[in-house]
Amino acid sequence: MAHWTVDLNKYCKDKEVEIREVRKAYAFGLYSSIVKKTPYDTGRARANWNVSVGSPDKSETESGRKTPKSKDKMPDPKGDESIYISNNLPYITTLEYGGFPKKPEKDGGKTVNGFSKQAPEGMVGVTLANSEQIFNAAVRSVKK
C-alpha cells in the first residue's frame, strides 16, 4: 500500500494561498500599468482607477493622484471571485479610444488627431497586450 510523504490537505491549502497571491499580484500589475499609462493633467483620470472584488467599483473622486495605490491596498480575492479594474469618468473612453476634437487649440495642444498626446494608443489595450509578461512577473513575485 502506497502512502504520501506530503500532507495533501496542507499542500492544497498552500497552493490555494499561492494562487490567491498570484491573482492579487497580477491584478495589481495590470492596475499599476493602466494607471501609469493614463494621461496626467489634473491627475483625476489616474485617481479614478479602482480595483474591486465581486463587482465593479462605481465611485468617482475629484482628487488627483499621480501614482497607483500601493499593492498592500489591493482587495484580497477569495476563491474564484472576479477582480474588476474600473474607471467611471465620462471621458475615460475618449482617453482610451480617441475622439477628442481635432482642434488642438481648443485643448491647449494636449491632443493630436483626436488622441491624447500622452497616451495616443490608450492605456487598457496596451496593458492587455502586455498581460502575459505582467502575469509571469506576478508568478515570479509570489514564488520568491
C-alpha positions as CSV (number, residue, x, y, z in Angstrom):
1,M,0.0,0.0,0.0
2,A,1.3,3.4,-1.0
3,H,1.5,6.3,1.4
4,W,2.0,10.0,0.8
5,T,5.1,11.8,2.1
6,V,3.3,15.1,1.8
7,D,0.2,16.1,3.8
8,L,-2.2,16.7,0.9
9,N,-4.5,19.0,2.9
10,K,-1.6,21.2,3.8
11,Y,-0.3,21.1,0.2
12,C,-3.8,22.1,-1.2
13,K,-4.1,25.0,1.3
14,D,-0.6,26.2,0.4
15,K,-1.4,26.1,-3.3
16,E,-4.7,27.9,-2.6
17,V,-2.9,30.7,-0.9
18,E,-0.3,30.8,-3.7
19,I,-3.0,31.1,-6.4
20,R,-4.8,33.9,-4.5
21,E,-1.5,35.8,-4.1
22,V,-0.7,35.4,-7.8
23,R,-4.2,36.7,-8.7
24,K,-3.7,39.6,-6.4
25,A,-0.2,40.4,-7.8
26,Y,-1.5,40.0,-11.4
27,A,-4.4,42.4,-10.7
28,F,-2.0,44.9,-9.2
29,G,0.3,44.6,-12.1
30,L,-2.5,45.3,-14.6
31,Y,-3.9,48.1,-12.4
32,S,-0.5,49.7,-12.0
33,S,0.3,49.6,-15.7
34,I,-3.0,51.1,-16.6
35,V,-2.7,53.9,-14.0
36,K,0.9,54.8,-15.1
37,K,-0.2,54.9,-18.8
38,T,-3.2,57.2,-18.1
39,P,-2.5,60.8,-19.1
40,Y,-1.7,63.1,-16.2
41,D,-3.1,66.6,-16.4
42,T,-5.0,67.2,-13.2
43,G,-4.5,63.6,-12.1
44,R,-8.2,63.0,-11.9
45,A,-8.3,60.3,-14.6
46,R,-5.5,58.4,-12.8
47,A,-7.0,58.8,-9.4
48,N,-10.3,57.3,-10.6
49,W,-9.0,53.9,-11.4
50,N,-10.5,51.5,-8.9
51,V,-9.9,47.8,-8.1
52,S,-12.6,45.8,-6.5
53,V,-13.7,42.2,-5.9
54,G,-17.1,40.8,-6.8
55,S,-18.5,43.8,-8.6
56,P,-17.1,47.0,-10.3
57,D,-16.5,50.0,-8.0
58,K,-18.7,52.7,-9.5
59,S,-17.3,55.6,-7.4
60,E,-15.6,58.7,-8.6
61,T,-13.2,61.1,-6.9
62,E,-12.5,64.8,-7.5
63,S,-8.9,64.4,-6.2
64,G,-5.9,63.9,-8.3
65,R,-3.2,61.3,-7.8
66,K,-0.1,60.8,-9.8
67,T,0.8,57.2,-8.9
68,P,-1.1,54.0,-8.4
69,K,-2.3,52.9,-5.0
70,S,0.1,50.6,-3.2
71,K,0.0,46.9,-3.5
72,D,-1.0,46.5,0.1
73,K,-4.2,48.4,-0.5
74,M,-5.4,45.9,-3.1
75,P,-8.5,43.9,-2.3
76,D,-8.0,40.3,-1.4
77,P,-9.9,37.9,-3.7
78,K,-11.3,34.8,-2.1
79,G,-11.9,31.6,-4.2
80,D,-12.7,32.5,-7.8
81,E,-14.3,35.9,-7.2
82,S,-13.9,38.3,-10.2
83,I,-11.5,41.2,-9.8
84,Y,-12.5,44.4,-11.5
85,I,-10.5,47.4,-12.6
86,S,-12.8,50.2,-13.5
87,N,-12.9,54.0,-14.1
88,N,-16.2,55.8,-14.2
89,L,-15.2,59.2,-15.5
90,P,-17.3,60.1,-18.5
91,Y,-14.2,60.9,-20.7
92,I,-12.1,57.8,-19.9
93,T,-13.4,56.0,-23.0
94,T,-12.2,59.0,-25.1
95,L,-8.8,58.8,-23.5
96,E,-8.6,55.1,-24.4
97,Y,-10.0,55.2,-27.9
98,G,-9.6,58.8,-29.0
99,G,-12.4,61.1,-30.2
100,F,-11.2,64.5,-28.8
101,P,-12.0,67.4,-31.1
102,K,-9.3,67.6,-33.8
103,K,-8.6,71.3,-33.0
104,P,-5.6,71.3,-30.6
105,E,-6.1,75.0,-29.9
106,K,-9.3,74.1,-28.0
107,D,-7.4,71.8,-25.6
108,G,-4.1,73.7,-25.3
109,G,-2.3,71.3,-27.6
110,K,-2.9,68.2,-25.5
111,T,-4.2,66.1,-28.3
112,V,-3.3,65.2,-31.9
113,N,-5.8,63.7,-34.4
114,G,-8.3,63.2,-31.6
115,F,-6.0,61.3,-29.3
116,S,-4.2,62.3,-26.1
117,K,-0.5,63.1,-26.8
118,Q,0.4,61.3,-23.5
119,A,-1.4,58.1,-24.4
120,P,-2.1,58.0,-28.2
121,E,-2.6,54.2,-28.1
122,G,-4.7,54.2,-24.9
123,M,-3.9,52.6,-21.6
124,V,-6.0,49.4,-21.1
125,G,-5.5,47.9,-24.6
126,V,-1.7,48.5,-24.4
127,T,-1.6,46.9,-20.9
128,L,-3.6,43.9,-22.0
129,A,-1.3,43.4,-25.0
130,N,1.5,43.0,-22.4
131,S,-0.6,40.9,-20.0
132,E,1.4,37.7,-20.4
133,Q,4.6,39.5,-19.2
134,I,2.6,41.0,-16.3
135,F,1.3,37.6,-15.3
136,N,4.7,36.0,-15.5
137,A,6.1,38.7,-13.2
138,A,3.2,38.1,-10.8
139,V,4.0,34.4,-10.6
140,R,7.7,35.1,-10.1
141,S,6.9,37.6,-7.3
142,V,4.9,35.1,-5.4
143,K,7.4,32.2,-5.8
144,K,10.2,34.2,-4.1
